[in-house]
Amino acid sequence: MKMVDQIAAIPLFRGLARKQHEDLAMILMEQVFKRGNSIFFDGDEASGFYVVVSGRVKIFKLSPEGKEQILHIFGPGEPFGEVAVFTGRRFPANAEALEETRVFFILRAAFVDLVRQDPSLALNMLAELSMRLRRFTLLVENLSLKEVPGRLAAYLLYLSEGKKGINEVVLDISKNQLASLLGTIPETLSRILARMTREGFIQSSGQRQIRLLDRQGLEELASGERRLA
């Protein structure tokens, strides 16, 4: 697939004119990271932002004791590091490839020049950032207000969004990574999954496949109306 067509398929740039996609192709740099490779570190100078073309990237913070808290996991078509475009400040977290990952890197200065010429580029990005803010708000709410079973229930429901009539989800990350994302430890996560299974909320079918048996019950767990026995 030509680079211009790949750019046109990215949600951030979808709906723009062909000429705009061609202009973006002129300022993009393609980079490939192997699994476990760091893309940037917390505090690095943010000279541009990235869009995942293939693979997955985790964004995380480390505590002074070295404990990892995953903030986001991004897949194909999703941008990350956009703070560079709007603030010019340093990256506020770490980014690492979870598997072999191909990205487009866009220099801040070149992108800002394009935006000055055509503000519609910025409108697309603001819409994407609004969705990102919603996800951050949910993350803060989950970590600060909900118990771990409620966080897990909310995550499983999140994975099933947009899949009407389909009650089976696939965990796209390892259980260790999921535990970090939910602000807990793998042992606690395993116990909660086992309790949810015993109480009929879910059924595991395979290493990462989970069937949602009681969606209403999961919604009640996620909202805090109900607790595990």
C-alpha positions in Angstrom: 0.0 0.0 0.0 1.3 3.5 -0.9 2.2 5.7 2.0 -0.4 8.2 1.0 -3.1 5.5 1.2 -1.9 4.4 4.6 -2.1 8.0 5.8 -5.6 8.3 4.5 -6.7 5.2 6.5 -5.5 6.7 9.8 -8.5 8.0 11.8 -6.6 11.1 12.7 -6.3 12.1 9.1 -9.4 10.5 7.6 -11.6 12.8 5.7 -8.8 15.1 4.6 -8.3 15.9 0.9 -5.8 13.9 -1.1 -3.5 16.9 -1.3 -3.4 17.1 2.5 -2.4 13.4 2.6 0.3 14.0 0.1 1.6 17.0 2.1 1.7 14.8 5.3 3.6 12.1 3.4 6.3 14.6 2.7 7.0 15.2 6.4 6.5 11.7 7.8 9.4 9.5 8.9 8.9 5.8 9.1 10.4 4.0 12.1 10.4 0.3 13.2 10.9 -0.8 16.8 11.5 -4.4 18.0 9.6 -5.8 20.9 10.8 -4.3 24.2 12.5 -1.3 22.4 11.9 2.1 24.0 10.5 4.7 21.8 10.9 7.6 24.2 11.4 8.1 27.9 9.6 10.2 30.5 11.3 13.6 30.3 12.7 13.3 26.8 12.5 16.3 24.6 9.2 16.1 22.6 10.2 17.1 19.1 7.2 15.4 17.4 4.5 12.8 17.7 3.8 9.3 16.5 1.1 7.2 14.8 1.1 3.4 15.1 1.0 1.8 11.7 1.3 -1.8 12.9 2.1 -3.4 16.2 1.3 -2.1 19.7 2.8 0.5 22.0 2.4 0.9 25.8 2.6 4.2 27.5 3.6 3.9 31.2 4.9 5.7 34.2 7.4 4.3 36.7 7.3 5.0 40.5 10.5 5.8 42.4 10.5 2.1 43.5 10.3 0.9 39.9 6.6 -0.1 39.9 5.1 0.2 36.4 1.7 1.8 35.8 0.4 1.4 32.3 -1.6 4.4 31.2 -2.5 3.3 27.6 -1.9 0.7 25.0 -2.1 1.9 21.4 -2.6 -0.1 18.3 -2.7 0.5 14.5 -4.1 3.9 13.5 -3.7 5.5 17.0 -1.5 8.5 17.6 0.6 9.0 20.8 2.9 11.7 22.1 0.7 14.5 20.7 1.6 16.7 23.6 4.6 17.8 21.6 2.4 19.4 18.9 0.4 21.6 21.3 2.9 22.4 24.1 6.4 21.7 22.9 7.2 20.3 26.3 8.9 17.1 27.3 7.2 13.7 27.1 5.3 13.1 30.3 5.6 9.2 30.3 7.5 6.3 28.7 6.7 4.6 25.5 7.7 1.0 24.6 7.0 -1.4 21.8 5.0 -4.5 23.0 5.8 -6.3 19.8 7.6 -5.4 16.5 6.0 -2.0 15.8 6.0 0.3 12.8 5.2 3.9 13.4 5.1 7.2 11.5 7.0 10.0 13.2 5.9 13.6 12.5 8.2 16.5 13.5 6.4 19.2 15.4 7.8 22.1 13.5 6.8 20.6 10.1 3.3 19.7 11.3 2.7 23.1 12.8 3.7 24.7 9.4 1.1 22.5 7.7 -1.6 23.4 10.3 -0.9 27.1 9.7 -1.6 26.5 6.0 -4.7 24.3 6.7 -6.3 24.5 10.1 -8.6 21.5 9.3 -5.6 19.3 10.3 -5.8 20.6 13.8 -9.6 20.1 14.0 -9.1 16.4 13.3 -6.5 16.2 16.0 -8.6 18.0 18.6 -11.4 15.5 18.1 -8.9 12.6 18.7 -7.6 14.4 21.8 -11.1 14.8 23.2 -11.6 11.1 23.0 -8.2 10.6 24.7 -9.3 13.0 27.5 -12.4 10.9 28.1 -10.2 7.7 28.4 -7.9 9.4 30.9 -10.9 10.6 32.9 -12.2 7.0 33.0 -8.7 5.7 34.0 -8.5 8.2 36.9 -12.0 7.3 38.0 -11.2 3.6 37.9 -8.0 3.8 39.8 -9.2 6.2 42.5 -12.8 5.3 43.1 -13.3 1.6 42.1 -12.1 -1.6 43.6 -10.2 -4.0 41.4 -13.2 -6.1 40.4 -15.0 -3.0 39.3 -12.0 -1.9 37.2 -11.8 -5.3 35.6 -15.5 -5.4 34.8 -15.3 -1.9 33.3 -12.3 -3.0 31.2 -14.1 -6.1 29.9 -17.1 -4.0 29.0 -14.9 -1.5 27.3 -13.4 -4.3 25.1 -16.9 -5.4 24.1 -18.0 -1.9 23.1 -19.4 -1.7 19.5 -19.8 -5.5 19.4 -23.6 -5.9 19.5 -24.8 -9.4 20.1 -21.2 -10.6 20.7 -20.4 -11.4 24.3 -16.9 -12.8 23.8 -13.8 -10.6 24.1 -10.1 -11.3 23.6 -7.5 -9.9 25.9 -5.1 -8.1 23.6 -2.4 -7.9 26.3 -0.8 -10.3 28.8 -2.3 -10.7 32.3 0.8 -9.1 33.8 0.2 -6.1 31.6 -3.5 -6.1 32.3 -2.7 -6.1 36.0 -0.5 -3.1 35.6 -3.1 -1.3 33.6 -5.7 -1.9 36.3 -3.3 -0.9 39.1 -3.0 -4.3 40.8 -0.7 -7.3 40.8 -1.0 -10.5 38.6 -1.9 -12.7 41.6 -4.8 -10.5 42.6 -6.0 -10.3 39.0 -6.0 -14.1 38.7 -8.0 -14.5 41.9 -10.6 -12.0 40.8 -10.9 -13.7 37.4 -11.4 -17.0 39.2 -14.1 -15.5 41.5 -15.9 -13.9 38.5 -15.9 -17.3 36.8 -17.3 -19.1 39.9 -20.0 -16.5 40.3 -21.1 -16.8 36.7 -20.1 -13.4 35.4 -17.6 -14.7 32.9 -16.3 -17.9 31.4 -12.7 -18.3 30.2 -12.3 -20.2 26.9 -8.6 -20.3 26.1 -5.7 -18.3 27.4 -7.1 -14.9 26.5 -10.7 -15.4 25.4 -13.4 -14.5 27.8 -17.1 -14.9 27.4 -19.3 -12.3 29.2 -22.1 -14.4 30.7 -23.8 -11.7 32.8 -23.4 -8.3 31.2 -25.8 -6.6 33.6 -23.9 -8.0 36.6 -20.6 -6.8 35.1 -22.2 -3.3 34.7 -23.2 -3.4 38.3 -19.7 -4.4 39.4 -18.3 -1.6 37.2 -20.6 1.0 38.7 -20.0 -0.1 42.3 -23.7 -1.2 42.8 -22.5 -4.7 43.3 -19.6 -6.5 44.8 -18.1 -10.0 44.4 -19.2 -12.4 47.1 
